[in-house]
Amino acid sequence: MGMIVVGLMQRFPNVRLVPIDASLAALSAQLAVALRLLGADSLYIATAHRLGVSLITLDREQRDRSVTSVTAFTPEESLQ
């Protein structure tokens, strides 16, 4: 079932799946320590940073702590 969902997600024009390689994992770990975040939260920030895009999230902690690495918005803010 999981692979079916991944296949469907890949068909959306604005969805990009990013592999977690050693370099991205290392950046994520550095950000986790520097920003005092959980590993999963830092991975989203590291990915946005690596791609040079804004982070769109409902997670207040991600938004508040990511300000030195990426620009972060709520979904509502991103539509304004």
N, C-alpha and C positions, 0 to 999 in steps of 0.2 A: 504494500500500500504506500509506503514512504517513497519508493521510486516513482510511483505513478504521480504523486503530488509534485515531486521534483520535476518530472517531465512536463507537467502542466504549467508549473511556474516558469520554466524556461521558455515557454511560448509567449509570455507577456512581453511586449516590446520594451518596457522600461525596467525589467528585472535583469539584474546581472549577478550571477553567482560567482563569488570570489574564492578561489582555493586558499586554504590556510597553509602557507609554506613556512619554512623556518624563519625567514626574514619578517614576515607579518607576525608570527608568533612572538618573536623577540621584541618587536615594537610594542605589541600588546602587553607583554610582561613589563616592559619599561614604563608604559603608561599606567599600568595597574599600580605599580609602586609609587610613581610620582604623583598620581591623582587620587590615590587611596580608593581604588575601585576593585570590584570583583573581576575575575578573569573574563567572564562573558561580556560584561559591560565595557571593559577596556578593548575587547576585540572589535566591537562595533565602532568605537572611536578610532582605533588604529586603522580600520578599513576605510572609514571616511577620510582620515588624514592621508592615507596612502593614495586614494583615488582623487583627492583634491575636491571633495564634495562636502556639502553641509550634511549634518546629522539630523534626521527627523526622528524624534522620539517622544514618547509620553513619559519617559523616566526622568523625573526631576533631578535626581542625583547625577545622571549622565549629562544632562544639560548644564547643571551648575558647575560640575567639575571638569568639563571638557573645554572650557572657554580658552585655555591656553593652547589647545591643540587644533580645534575645529570650531566652526560656527554651528551652533545647535539651535533648533527650533522645535516647537510643538507642531503637530500637523496643521493646527489652525493658523499658527503664525506663518507657516510656510506658504499658505494660500493667499496671504495678504499682499 
